[in-house]
Amino acid sequence: MMQRLVISSAILISYKNYNQKINRLNYFCICYVCQIIVFLYSVSYIKK
């Protein structure tokens, strides 16, 4: 559990760095999609 949180936060940090090159709307969409993927992954992981 802890490892996945570290990985997802590292992904979010790298997206924040990438945000300097793209506009805020694109960043918001990427971040939102990333959160959905992480959420769905955790739900499917818990169900196993």
C-alpha positions, 0 to 999 in steps of 0.5 A: 500500500505504502509503495503504491502511494510513493509511486503515485506521488512521484508520478504527480510530482513529475507531472507538476514539473511537466506543467511548466511546459504545458498550460493549466487546463492540460495539466488538470486533465492529465492529473484527473485521468491519473487520479482515476487510473490510480483509483481504479487500480487500487479498487481492482487490487483490493477486490483480488 
